[in-house]
């Protein structure tokens, strides 16, 4: 066999190998197999130690503590989960589970009706991750949402809205500091009230997660904000830290707000109007 013939055969073998590899990869890519098609209607969802439960059109954080959940955030996650597609098995070898981050000790356990999976590391694309169904060895690649969607502390899912007034809802704003009290009435300061008609905290956590000096500081509030039936009492102002605040009627929890969220209230108190 001449050298030219051998080169042509070698080239042909390379082309066949590439074609086979391409076909194999196409078979493993996510197709129309959905990870959790019924996600939108799920009555509950567990992510690690976080348990979320639906009640009518609202959601509640049930564990590790009980608190109203951010229904929009939970709904958004379920919407994404309902569209996540999975590949054919990438590996069935348990010894390779650690490479994909799907071991019991390293993965995030996600459960819901019809879903029981171990979410591993990030996949090849920003919107993909590796996953293994509980009790099975097969590792799949899921595509349609990022691995980071499963990260974060349980309080990430808590409803952080302190108060929110509806469009055109008249309400006066009462601010009280340690030395001054200011009242803004709708007819006098409409634009200001409209700008301050919604306040959202950066996080909500149980009292048990705070140092006693934070709890003691809330006993003598530095700032009190009253809008309609909402009353927020905030502890000492420390620019380098989030403000600890307590919403009247919500016992056992502290709202944390970054300094810029309360600055407008302090400015009004300083000006006196």
C-alpha positions as a Markdown table, in Angstrom:
| # | Residue | x | y | z |
|---|---|---|---|---|
| 1 | Unk | 0.0 | 0.0 | 0.0 |
| 2 | Unk | 1.5 | 3.3 | -1.1 |
| 3 | Unk | 2.2 | 6.2 | 1.4 |
| 4 | Unk | -0.5 | 8.3 | -0.3 |
| 5 | Unk | -3.1 | 5.6 | 0.2 |
| 6 | Unk | -2.2 | 5.3 | 3.9 |
| 7 | Unk | -2.5 | 9.1 | 4.3 |
| 8 | Unk | -5.9 | 9.1 | 2.7 |
| 9 | Unk | -7.0 | 6.2 | 5.0 |
| 10 | Unk | -5.7 | 8.0 | 8.0 |
| 11 | Unk | -7.6 | 11.1 | 7.0 |
| 12 | Unk | -10.8 | 9.1 | 6.5 |
| 13 | Unk | -10.4 | 7.5 | 10.0 |
| 14 | Unk | -10.0 | 10.9 | 11.5 |
| 15 | Unk | -13.2 | 12.2 | 9.8 |
| 16 | Unk | -15.1 | 9.2 | 10.9 |
| 17 | Unk | -13.9 | 9.6 | 14.5 |
| 18 | Unk | -14.9 | 13.3 | 14.4 |
| 19 | Unk | -18.3 | 12.4 | 13.0 |
| 20 | Unk | -18.9 | 9.8 | 15.7 |
| 21 | Unk | -17.9 | 12.2 | 18.4 |
| 22 | Unk | -20.2 | 14.9 | 17.1 |
| 23 | Unk | -23.1 | 12.4 | 16.9 |
| 24 | Unk | -22.4 | 11.2 | 20.4 |
| 25 | Unk | -22.4 | 14.8 | 21.8 |
| 26 | Unk | -25.6 | 15.6 | 20.0 |
| 27 | Unk | -27.3 | 12.6 | 21.7 |
| 28 | Unk | -26.1 | 13.8 | 25.1 |
| 29 | Unk | -27.2 | 17.4 | 24.7 |
| 30 | Unk | -30.4 | 18.4 | 26.5 |
| 31 | Unk | -33.4 | 17.7 | 24.2 |
| 32 | Unk | -37.0 | 17.9 | 25.2 |
| 33 | Unk | -36.7 | 15.8 | 28.3 |
| 34 | Unk | -37.7 | 18.1 | 31.2 |
| 35 | Unk | -36.3 | 17.8 | 34.6 |
| 36 | Unk | -39.5 | 18.8 | 36.4 |
| 37 | Unk | -42.4 | 19.7 | 34.0 |
| 38 | Unk | -45.0 | 20.1 | 36.8 |
| 39 | Unk | -42.8 | 22.7 | 38.7 |
| 40 | Unk | -45.2 | 25.6 | 38.2 |
| 41 | Unk | -48.0 | 23.9 | 40.1 |
| 42 | Unk | -45.8 | 22.5 | 42.9 |
| 43 | Unk | -47.3 | 23.0 | 46.4 |
| 44 | Unk | -43.9 | 22.8 | 48.1 |
| 45 | Unk | -40.2 | 23.0 | 47.3 |
| 46 | Unk | -37.2 | 22.0 | 49.4 |
| 47 | Unk | -33.7 | 23.4 | 48.6 |
| 48 | Unk | -31.1 | 22.1 | 51.0 |
| 49 | Unk | -32.4 | 23.1 | 54.5 |
| 50 | Unk | -34.9 | 25.6 | 53.1 |
| 51 | Unk | -38.5 | 24.5 | 52.9 |
| 52 | Unk | -41.0 | 26.6 | 51.0 |
| 53 | Unk | -44.8 | 25.8 | 51.0 |
| 54 | Unk | -47.6 | 27.2 | 48.9 |
| 55 | Unk | -50.8 | 28.5 | 50.4 |
| 56 | Unk | -53.3 | 29.6 | 47.8 |
| 57 | Unk | -51.5 | 32.3 | 45.8 |
| 58 | Unk | -48.9 | 33.0 | 48.5 |
| 59 | Unk | -45.8 | 31.2 | 49.6 |
| 60 | Unk | -44.3 | 30.7 | 53.1 |
| 61 | Unk | -40.9 | 29.9 | 54.3 |
| 62 | Unk | -41.5 | 26.9 | 56.6 |
| 63 | Unk | -37.9 | 25.9 | 57.6 |
| 64 | Unk | -35.5 | 26.6 | 59.1 |
| 65 | Unk | -37.8 | 29.3 | 60.4 |
| 66 | Unk | -41.4 | 30.3 | 59.6 |
| 67 | Unk | -41.9 | 33.6 | 57.7 |
| 68 | Unk | -43.8 | 34.9 | 54.6 |
| 69 | Unk | -41.9 | 34.1 | 51.5 |
| 70 | Unk | -41.2 | 36.3 | 48.4 |
| 71 | Unk | -43.9 | 34.8 | 46.2 |
| 72 | Unk | -42.4 | 36.5 | 43.0 |
| 73 | Unk | -39.0 | 35.0 | 43.7 |
| 74 | Unk | -40.3 | 31.5 | 44.4 |
| 75 | Unk | -42.6 | 31.7 | 41.3 |
| 76 | Unk | -39.7 | 32.8 | 39.2 |
| 77 | Unk | -37.6 | 29.9 | 40.3 |
| 78 | Unk | -40.4 | 27.4 | 39.6 |
| 79 | Unk | -41.0 | 28.9 | 36.2 |
| 80 | Unk | -37.3 | 28.3 | 35.3 |
| 81 | Unk | -37.3 | 24.8 | 36.8 |
| 82 | Unk | -40.3 | 23.9 | 34.6 |
| 83 | Unk | -38.3 | 24.6 | 31.5 |
| 84 | Unk | -35.0 | 23.0 | 32.5 |
| 85 | Unk | -34.0 | 20.2 | 30.0 |
| 86 | Unk | -31.7 | 17.3 | 30.8 |
| 87 | Unk | -29.2 | 15.4 | 28.7 |
| 88 | Unk | -28.7 | 11.7 | 28.3 |
| 89 | Unk | -26.4 | 10.2 | 31.1 |
| 90 | Unk | -22.8 | 11.6 | 31.0 |
| 91 | Unk | -21.6 | 8.9 | 33.4 |
| 92 | Unk | -23.0 | 6.1 | 35.5 |
| 93 | Unk | -19.8 | 5.5 | 37.5 |
| 94 | Unk | -20.3 | 6.4 | 41.2 |
| 95 | Unk | -16.5 | 7.0 | 41.5 |
| 96 | Unk | -16.9 | 10.0 | 39.1 |
| 97 | Unk | -19.7 | 11.6 | 41.1 |
| 98 | Unk | -17.2 | 13.9 | 42.9 |
| 99 | Unk | -16.0 | 15.2 | 39.6 |
| 100 | Unk | -19.5 | 16.5 | 38.8 |
| 101 | Unk | -20.2 | 17.7 | 42.4 |
| 102 | Unk | -23.2 | 15.3 | 42.8 |
| 103 | Unk | -22.1 | 13.4 | 45.9 |
| 104 | Unk | -24.4 | 13.4 | 49.0 |
| 105 | Unk | -21.9 | 15.6 | 50.9 |
| 106 | Unk | -21.2 | 18.2 | 48.1 |
| 107 | Unk | -24.5 | 18.6 | 46.2 |
| 108 | Unk | -27.6 | 20.6 | 47.1 |
| 109 | Unk | -30.6 | 18.3 | 47.7 |
| 110 | Unk | -33.7 | 19.7 | 45.9 |
| 111 | Unk | -37.1 | 18.1 | 46.4 |
| 112 | Unk | -40.7 | 18.6 | 45.4 |
| 113 | Unk | -43.6 | 16.4 | 44.2 |
| 114 | Unk | -42.1 | 14.4 | 41.4 |
| 115 | Unk | -38.6 | 15.7 | 42.0 |
| 116 | Unk | -35.8 | 14.4 | 44.1 |
| 117 | Unk | -32.4 | 15.4 | 42.8 |
| 118 | Unk | -28.8 | 16.2 | 43.9 |
| 119 | Unk | -27.7 | 19.5 | 42.2 |
| 120 | Unk | -24.0 | 19.4 | 41.6 |
| 121 | Unk | -21.5 | 21.8 | 40.0 |
| 122 | Unk | -21.9 | 24.3 | 37.2 |
| 123 | Unk | -22.1 | 22.8 | 33.7 |
| 124 | Unk | -20.3 | 23.8 | 30.5 |
| 125 | Unk | -22.6 | 26.8 | 29.9 |
| 126 | Unk | -23.5 | 29.6 | 32.3 |
| 127 | Unk | -27.1 | 28.3 | 32.4 |
| 128 | Unk | -26.3 | 24.7 | 33.0 |
| 129 | Unk | -25.5 | 22.4 | 35.9 |
| 130 | Unk | -24.9 | 18.7 | 36.7 |
| 131 | Unk | -27.6 | 16.8 | 38.4 |
| 132 | Unk | -28.3 | 13.3 | 39.7 |
| 133 | Unk | -31.6 | 11.8 | 40.7 |
| 134 | Unk | -31.5 | 10.6 | 44.3 |
| 135 | Unk | -30.9 | 6.8 | 44.4 |
| 136 | Unk | -29.5 | 6.7 | 40.9 |
| 137 | Unk | -25.9 | 6.7 | 39.6 |
| 138 | Unk | -26.5 | 8.5 | 36.3 |
| 139 | Unk | -25.2 | 12.0 | 36.0 |
| 140 | Unk | -27.1 | 14.4 | 33.7 |
| 141 | Unk | -26.4 | 17.9 | 32.5 |
| 142 | Unk | -29.3 | 20.2 | 33.0 |
| 143 | Unk | -29.7 | 23.3 | 30.9 |
| 144 | Unk | -32.0 | 26.3 | 31.3 |
| 145 | Unk | -30.9 | 28.0 | 34.6 |
| 146 | Unk | -27.6 | 28.6 | 36.4 |
| 147 | Unk | -26.2 | 26.7 | 39.3 |
| 148 | Unk | -26.2 | 29.8 | 41.4 |
| 149 | Unk | -30.0 | 29.8 | 41.5 |
| 150 | Unk | -29.7 | 27.2 | 44.3 |
| 151 | Unk | -27.2 | 29.1 | 46.4 |
| 152 | Unk | -27.9 | 31.5 | 49.3 |
| 153 | Unk | -29.1 | 31.3 | 52.9 |
| 154 | Unk | -32.7 | 30.5 | 53.7 |
| 155 | Unk | -33.5 | 34.1 | 54.4 |
| 156 | Unk | -32.9 | 34.8 | 50.7 |
| 157 | Unk | -36.5 | 33.6 | 50.1 |
| 158 | Unk | -38.1 | 35.7 | 52.8 |
| 159 | Unk | -40.5 | 38.5 | 51.9 |
| 160 | Unk | -38.4 | 41.6 | 52.5 |
| 161 | Unk | -41.0 | 44.3 | 51.8 |
| 162 | Unk | -41.4 | 46.5 | 54.8 |
| 163 | Unk | -44.3 | 48.5 | 53.4 |
| 164 | Unk | -45.8 | 49.2 | 50.0 |
| 165 | Unk | -48.7 | 51.6 | 49.3 |
| 166 | Unk | -50.9 | 51.1 | 46.4 |
| 167 | Unk | -51.1 | 53.7 | 43.5 |
| 168 | Unk | -52.8 | 56.8 | 44.7 |
| 169 | Unk | -53.2 | 55.5 | 48.2 |
| 170 | Unk | -53.2 | 58.6 | 50.5 |
| 171 | Unk | -51.1 | 58.3 | 53.6 |
| 172 | Unk | -49.1 | 60.6 | 55.7 |
| 173 | Unk | -45.5 | 59.9 | 56.7 |
| 174 | Unk | -44.5 | 60.3 | 60.3 |
| 175 | Unk | -40.8 | 60.3 | 61.2 |
| 176 | Unk | -39.5 | 60.4 | 64.7 |
| 177 | Unk | -35.9 | 60.7 | 65.8 |
| 178 | Unk | -34.5 | 61.0 | 69.3 |
| 179 | Unk | -34.8 | 64.8 | 69.1 |
| 180 | Unk | -37.3 | 65.6 | 66.4 |
| 181 | Unk | -40.6 | 64.5 | 65.0 |
| 182 | Unk | -41.7 | 65.3 | 61.4 |
| 183 | Unk | -45.1 | 64.7 | 59.7 |
| 184 | Unk | -45.5 | 64.9 | 55.9 |
| 185 | Unk | -49.1 | 65.1 | 54.7 |
| 186 | Unk | -50.2 | 64.0 | 51.2 |
| 187 | Unk | -51.5 | 67.4 | 50.2 |
| 188 | Unk | -48.2 | 69.1 | 51.2 |
| 189 | Unk | -45.5 | 66.7 | 50.1 |
| 190 | Unk | -47.1 | 64.4 | 47.4 |
| 191 | Unk | -43.9 | 63.8 | 45.4 |
| 192 | Unk | -41.9 | 63.0 | 48.5 |
| 193 | Unk | -44.5 | 60.6 | 49.8 |
| 194 | Unk | -44.8 | 58.9 | 46.4 |
| 195 | Unk | -41.0 | 58.3 | 46.3 |
| 196 | Unk | -41.1 | 56.8 | 49.8 |
| 197 | Unk | -44.3 | 54.7 | 49.3 |
| 198 | Unk | -42.4 | 51.5 | 49.2 |
| 199 | Unk | -39.5 | 50.3 | 51.3 |
| 200 | Unk | -37.8 | 46.9 | 51.0 |
| 201 | Unk | -35.2 | 45.5 | 53.3 |
| 202 | Unk | -32.0 | 43.8 | 52.2 |
| 203 | Unk | -32.6 | 40.7 | 54.4 |
| 204 | Unk | -34.8 | 39.4 | 57.2 |
| 205 | Unk | -33.5 | 37.2 | 59.9 |
| 206 | Unk | -34.7 | 35.7 | 63.3 |
| 207 | Unk | -33.7 | 37.4 | 66.5 |
| 208 | Unk | -31.6 | 34.4 | 67.4 |
| 209 | Unk | -29.1 | 35.2 | 64.7 |
| 210 | Unk | -28.2 | 38.6 | 66.2 |
| 211 | Unk | -25.9 | 39.6 | 69.0 |
| 212 | Unk | -27.6 | 40.9 | 72.2 |
| 213 | Unk | -26.2 | 44.4 | 71.7 |
| 214 | Unk | -28.2 | 44.7 | 68.4 |
| 215 | Unk | -31.4 | 43.6 | 70.2 |
| 216 | Unk | -30.8 | 46.0 | 73.1 |
| 217 | Unk | -30.3 | 48.8 | 70.6 |
| 218 | Unk | -33.8 | 48.3 | 69.2 |
| 219 | Unk | -35.3 | 48.9 | 72.6 |
| 220 | Unk | -34.6 | 52.6 | 72.2 |
| 221 | Unk | -35.0 | 53.2 | 68.4 |
| 222 | Unk | -33.0 | 56.0 | 66.8 |
| 223 | Unk | -35.5 | 56.2 | 63.9 |
| 224 | Unk | -39.2 | 55.4 | 63.8 |
| 225 | Unk | -41.0 | 55.5 | 60.4 |
| 226 | Unk | -44.8 | 55.3 | 60.4 |
| 227 | Unk | -46.8 | 55.1 | 57.1 |
| 228 | Unk | -50.5 | 54.2 | 57.2 |
| 229 | Unk | -50.6 | 51.1 | 59.5 |
| 230 | Unk | -46.9 | 50.3 | 59.1 |
| 231 | Unk | -44.4 | 51.2 | 61.8 |
| 232 | Unk | -40.7 | 50.5 | 61.5 |
| 233 | Unk | -38.3 | 51.1 | 64.4 |
| 234 | Unk | -34.6 | 51.1 | 63.7 |
| 235 | Unk | -31.6 | 50.8 | 66.0 |
| 236 | Unk | -28.5 | 53.0 | 66.1 |
| 237 | Unk | -27.2 | 54.3 | 62.8 |
| 238 | Unk | -23.8 | 52.7 | 61.8 |
| 239 | Unk | -22.8 | 53.5 | 58.2 |
| 240 | Unk | -20.5 | 50.6 | 57.9 |
| 241 | Unk | -23.2 | 48.1 | 58.8 |
| 242 | Unk | -26.8 | 47.4 | 57.8 |
| 243 | Unk | -29.4 | 49.1 | 59.9 |
| 244 | Unk | -31.2 | 46.6 | 62.2 |
| 245 | Unk | -35.0 | 47.5 | 62.2 |
| 246 | Unk | -38.1 | 45.9 | 63.6 |
| 247 | Unk | -41.5 | 46.0 | 62.0 |
| 248 | Unk | -44.2 | 46.4 | 64.6 |
| 249 | Unk | -46.4 | 43.4 | 64.6 |
| 250 | Unk | -43.7 | 41.1 | 63.3 |
| 251 | Unk | -42.2 | 39.6 | 66.4 |
| 252 | Unk | -39.0 | 37.7 | 66.6 |
| 253 | Unk | -37.5 | 39.0 | 63.3 |
| 254 | Unk | -35.2 | 41.8 | 62.4 |
| 255 | Unk | -35.1 | 43.6 | 59.0 |
| 256 | Unk | -31.7 | 44.7 | 57.8 |
| 257 | Unk | -31.5 | 47.8 | 55.6 |
| 258 | Unk | -28.4 | 49.2 | 54.0 |
| 259 | Unk | -27.7 | 52.9 | 55.0 |
| 260 | Unk | -28.8 | 54.4 | 51.7 |
| 261 | Unk | -32.3 | 52.9 | 52.0 |
| 262 | Unk | -33.0 | 55.0 | 55.1 |
| 263 | Unk | -30.9 | 58.1 | 54.2 |
| 264 | Unk | -34.0 | 60.0 | 52.8 |
| 265 | Unk | -35.7 | 59.6 | 56.1 |
| 266 | Unk | -32.7 | 61.0 | 58.0 |
| 267 | Unk | -32.5 | 63.9 | 55.6 |
| 268 | Unk | -36.1 | 64.8 | 56.2 |
| 269 | Unk | -35.6 | 64.7 | 59.9 |
| 270 | Unk | -32.5 | 66.9 | 59.6 |
| 271 | Unk | -34.3 | 69.5 | 57.5 |
| 272 | Unk | -37.4 | 69.4 | 59.6 |
| 273 | Unk | -39.8 | 68.9 | 56.7 |
